[in-house]
């Protein structure tokens, strides 16, 4: 019997370690930060492409480290049992080495292709996700996703810094939008994956505080997002058309949360989770199209 694993299967497994669906949203928000940055034409398109690839590598490496560190709980959760590490398709040491190599490659590529300010922010975002969120917070506090969610909010700042070598109010606003979007986005998932988190002993908010308290906090965050997402228009960074679209998108996000609060099942939570991904994508796409 031939026990050799085909190269194509190994490649797919290592690619799965990068959490490609999460990585795609990270790359898109980072590209949005690059696109709205003043003077982006001065950065050569090839170097910009390398910088965006570096951002993708960094985000993927953080996901790989997360899978390596959480391989014990991934075996307990139905949502994650089929990942490469719980299934034994990749050795833990190989996954860790891959994550470390990709992180170093990402930071070095970013620094060489663009500048070391962007590389520094990327390195800090990776450290924050790995050390602060994955290792320290996730298994210790129900506020894990609130604080740790900051790691996923850094990409627009990285994209901006690729061009400008600095950080100003506009990229900070983009950071805050993702930061306040993350809790209701992730808690919607946690509601219908609650049994998984209980089984793995992860203190997600629905497990610790219950569904009613979780839904109230989700609603609060969606309300905060309404003025926050319209702030680029108020402050003159985007046109009135962006403000109108951002307001509509954010109001509907709040509406999906109201539906979740009214429902005892999880159908609305699944719909809210799906819409939340579209919401962020549509918001940043509108910003790129309408920015001044």
C-alpha positions as CSV (number, residue, x, y, z in Angstrom):
1,X,0.0,0.0,0.0
2,X,1.4,3.4,-1.0
3,X,1.4,5.8,2.0
4,X,2.9,8.7,0.1
5,X,0.6,11.8,0.3
6,X,0.2,13.5,-3.1
7,X,1.9,16.8,-3.5
8,X,-1.4,18.4,-4.5
9,X,-3.1,17.2,-1.2
10,X,-0.2,18.5,0.9
11,X,-0.4,21.9,-0.9
12,X,-4.1,22.1,-0.2
13,X,-3.6,21.3,3.4
14,X,-0.9,23.9,3.9
15,X,-3.1,26.4,2.1
16,X,-6.0,25.5,4.4
17,X,-3.7,26.5,7.3
18,X,-3.7,30.0,6.0
19,X,-7.5,30.4,6.6
20,X,-8.1,31.7,3.1
21,X,-11.6,33.0,3.7
22,X,-10.4,35.1,6.6
23,X,-7.3,36.1,4.7
24,X,-9.3,37.3,1.7
25,X,-11.2,39.8,3.9
26,X,-8.0,41.0,5.5
27,X,-6.4,41.5,2.1
28,X,-9.4,43.4,0.8
29,X,-9.5,45.8,3.8
30,X,-5.8,46.3,3.5
31,X,-6.1,47.0,-0.2
32,X,-8.9,49.6,0.7
33,X,-6.4,51.4,3.0
34,X,-3.9,51.4,0.2
35,X,-6.4,52.7,-2.4
36,X,-7.7,55.6,-0.4
37,X,-4.2,56.7,0.7
38,X,-3.0,60.0,-0.8
39,X,-0.2,59.6,-3.4
40,X,-0.7,55.9,-4.1
41,X,0.3,56.6,-7.7
42,X,3.8,57.2,-6.4
43,X,4.2,53.6,-5.2
44,X,5.1,51.4,-8.2
45,X,2.2,49.0,-8.9
46,X,4.5,46.0,-8.7
47,X,5.8,47.0,-5.3
48,X,2.2,47.7,-4.2
49,X,1.3,44.2,-5.3
50,X,4.2,42.7,-3.4
51,X,3.1,44.6,-0.3
52,X,-0.5,43.3,-0.6
53,X,0.9,39.8,-1.0
54,X,3.0,40.3,2.1
55,X,-0.1,41.3,4.0
56,X,-1.8,38.1,2.8
57,X,1.2,36.0,3.9
58,X,1.2,37.7,7.3
59,X,-2.5,37.2,7.8
60,X,-2.3,33.6,6.6
61,X,0.7,32.9,8.9
62,X,-1.3,34.2,11.9
63,X,-4.1,31.9,11.0
64,X,-1.6,28.9,10.7
65,X,-0.2,29.7,14.1
66,X,-3.8,29.9,15.5
67,X,-4.5,26.4,14.1
68,X,-1.3,25.0,15.5
69,X,-2.0,26.4,19.0
70,X,-5.6,25.4,19.1
71,X,-5.3,22.0,17.5
72,X,-6.4,20.4,20.8
73,X,-9.7,22.3,20.9
74,X,-10.2,22.0,17.2
75,X,-10.6,18.3,17.6
76,X,-13.6,18.9,20.0
77,X,-15.5,21.3,17.8
78,X,-17.6,20.1,14.8
79,X,-16.9,23.3,12.9
80,X,-13.1,22.7,13.0
81,X,-12.7,18.9,13.3
82,X,-11.9,18.6,9.6
83,X,-9.0,21.0,9.6
84,X,-5.6,19.5,8.6
85,X,-4.1,19.3,12.1
86,X,-7.0,17.6,13.9
87,X,-7.2,15.1,10.9
88,X,-3.5,14.4,11.2
89,X,-2.7,15.4,7.6
90,X,0.0,17.9,8.8
91,X,2.4,17.4,11.7
92,X,2.2,20.1,14.4
93,X,5.9,20.9,14.1
94,X,5.5,21.4,10.3
95,X,2.6,23.7,10.9
96,X,4.5,25.8,13.4
97,X,7.6,26.0,11.2
98,X,5.4,27.1,8.3
99,X,3.7,29.8,10.4
100,X,7.1,31.2,11.5
101,X,8.6,31.1,8.1
102,X,5.6,32.9,6.5
103,X,5.6,35.5,9.2
104,X,9.2,36.4,8.7
105,X,8.8,36.3,4.9
106,X,5.8,38.6,5.1
107,X,7.4,41.3,7.3
108,X,10.7,41.3,5.3
109,X,8.8,41.5,2.0
110,X,6.7,44.4,3.2
111,X,9.7,46.3,4.5
112,X,11.8,45.8,1.3
113,X,9.0,46.4,-1.2
114,X,7.3,49.4,0.6
115,X,8.6,50.7,3.9
116,X,9.4,49.6,7.4
117,X,6.6,51.5,9.0
118,X,4.1,49.3,7.1
119,X,6.3,46.3,8.0
120,X,6.3,47.3,11.7
121,X,2.5,47.6,11.8
122,X,2.2,44.2,10.1
123,X,4.6,42.6,12.6
124,X,2.7,44.1,15.5
125,X,-0.7,42.9,14.1
126,X,0.7,39.4,13.8
127,X,2.1,39.5,17.4
128,X,-1.2,40.9,18.7
129,X,-3.2,38.1,17.0
130,X,-0.9,35.3,18.1
131,X,0.3,36.4,21.6
132,X,-2.5,38.6,22.9
133,X,-5.6,37.0,21.3
134,X,-4.7,33.4,20.6
135,X,-2.4,32.6,23.5
136,X,-3.5,35.0,26.2
137,X,-7.1,36.1,25.8
138,X,-9.2,33.5,24.0
139,X,-9.2,30.8,26.7
140,X,-9.4,33.2,29.6
141,X,-12.0,35.9,29.1
142,X,-15.4,36.3,27.4
143,X,-14.1,39.7,26.1
144,X,-11.5,37.8,24.0
145,X,-12.9,38.8,20.7
146,X,-13.4,42.4,21.7
147,X,-9.8,43.0,22.6
148,X,-8.3,40.4,20.3
149,X,-10.4,41.7,17.4
150,X,-8.0,44.6,17.2
151,X,-5.6,42.4,15.3
152,X,-8.0,42.1,12.4
153,X,-8.5,45.9,12.3
154,X,-4.9,46.7,11.4
155,X,-4.9,45.8,7.7
156,X,-6.2,49.2,6.4
157,X,-3.5,50.9,8.5
158,X,-0.9,48.7,6.8
159,X,-2.3,49.5,3.4
160,X,-2.3,53.2,4.1
161,X,1.3,53.1,5.6
162,X,2.5,51.3,2.4
163,X,1.9,54.6,0.6
164,X,2.3,57.3,3.2
165,X,4.9,55.9,5.6
166,X,2.6,57.2,8.5
167,X,-0.8,56.9,10.2
168,X,-3.3,59.7,10.3
169,X,-7.0,60.1,11.4
170,X,-8.5,58.4,8.3
171,X,-6.8,55.0,8.7
172,X,-7.5,55.1,12.4
173,X,-11.2,55.5,11.5
174,X,-11.0,52.4,9.2
175,X,-9.3,50.6,12.1
176,X,-12.2,51.5,14.4
177,X,-14.9,50.5,12.0
178,X,-13.4,46.9,11.8
179,X,-12.7,46.9,15.6
180,X,-16.4,47.6,16.4
181,X,-17.7,45.4,13.6
182,X,-15.8,42.3,14.9
183,X,-17.8,41.6,18.1
184,X,-21.3,41.5,16.6
185,X,-19.9,39.6,13.6
186,X,-18.2,37.0,15.7
187,X,-20.8,36.7,18.4
188,X,-23.4,36.0,15.7
189,X,-21.3,32.9,14.9
190,X,-20.8,32.1,18.6
191,X,-24.5,32.0,19.1
192,X,-25.1,29.2,16.6
193,X,-21.8,27.5,17.5
194,X,-22.4,27.8,21.2
195,X,-22.4,24.0,21.8
196,X,-19.0,23.8,20.1
197,X,-17.5,26.4,22.4
198,X,-19.0,24.8,25.5
199,X,-17.5,21.4,24.5
200,X,-14.1,23.0,24.0
201,X,-14.4,25.0,27.2
202,X,-13.9,28.4,25.4
203,X,-15.4,31.3,27.4
204,X,-17.1,33.0,24.5
205,X,-19.7,35.5,25.6
206,X,-22.8,33.3,24.9
207,X,-21.3,30.5,27.0
208,X,-20.4,32.8,30.0
209,X,-23.1,35.5,30.0
210,X,-25.9,33.8,28.1
211,X,-27.6,34.5,24.8
212,X,-29.7,37.5,26.0
213,X,-26.7,39.4,27.3
214,X,-24.8,38.6,24.2
215,X,-27.5,39.9,21.9
216,X,-27.8,43.1,23.9
217,X,-24.0,43.7,23.5
218,X,-24.2,42.9,19.8
219,X,-27.0,45.5,19.4
220,X,-24.9,48.1,21.2
221,X,-22.0,47.6,18.8
222,X,-24.2,47.8,15.7
223,X,-25.6,51.1,17.0
224,X,-22.0,52.5,17.5
225,X,-21.2,51.5,13.9
226,X,-23.9,53.8,12.4
227,X,-22.2,57.1,13.2
228,X,-18.7,55.6,13.0
229,X,-19.1,54.3,9.5
230,X,-20.5,57.7,8.4
231,X,-17.6,59.6,10.0
232,X,-15.5,59.5,6.8
233,X,-18.2,61.6,5.2
234,X,-18.6,63.9,8.2
235,X,-14.9,64.6,8.2
236,X,-14.6,65.1,4.5
237,X,-12.7,61.9,3.6
238,X,-15.6,60.6,1.4
239,X,-18.5,62.0,-0.6
240,X,-22.1,62.3,0.5
241,X,-23.0,59.2,-1.5
242,X,-20.7,57.1,0.7
243,X,-22.4,58.5,3.7
244,X,-25.9,57.6,2.4
245,X,-24.8,54.0,1.5
246,X,-22.9,53.6,4.7
247,X,-25.9,54.7,6.7
248,X,-28.2,52.3,4.9
249,X,-25.8,49.3,5.2
250,X,-25.3,50.1,8.9
251,X,-29.0,50.5,9.6
252,X,-29.7,47.1,8.0
253,X,-26.9,45.6,10.1
254,X,-28.7,46.8,13.2
255,X,-32.0,45.5,11.8
256,X,-30.4,42.0,11.4
257,X,-29.3,42.2,15.0
258,X,-32.9,43.2,16.1
259,X,-34.1,40.1,14.3
260,X,-31.6,38.0,16.3
261,X,-32.8,39.5,19.5
262,X,-36.4,38.7,18.7
263,X,-35.7,35.1,17.7
264,X,-35.2,32.1,20.0
265,X,-33.5,30.0,17.3
266,X,-30.4,30.5,15.3
267,X,-31.6,31.2,11.8
268,X,-31.4,35.0,12.1
269,X,-27.9,34.7,13.8
270,X,-26.7,32.7,10.7
271,X,-28.2,35.3,8.4
272,X,-26.6,38.2,10.4
273,X,-23.2,36.4,10.3
274,X,-23.4,36.1,6.5
275,X,-24.6,39.6,6.1
276,X,-21.8,41.0,8.3
277,X,-19.2,39.8,5.8
278,X,-21.1,41.3,2.9
279,X,-21.6,44.5,5.0
280,X,-17.9,45.1,5.6
281,X,-17.0,44.3,2.0
282,X,-19.7,46.6,0.6
283,X,-18.7,49.4,3.0
284,X,-15.1,49.4,2.0
285,X,-15.9,49.0,-1.6
286,X,-18.1,52.0,-1.5
287,X,-15.4,53.9,0.3
288,X,-12.9,53.1,-2.4
289,X,-15.3,54.2,-5.2
290,X,-16.4,57.4,-3.5
291,X,-13.3,58.6,-1.6
292,X,-12.2,62.2,-2.2
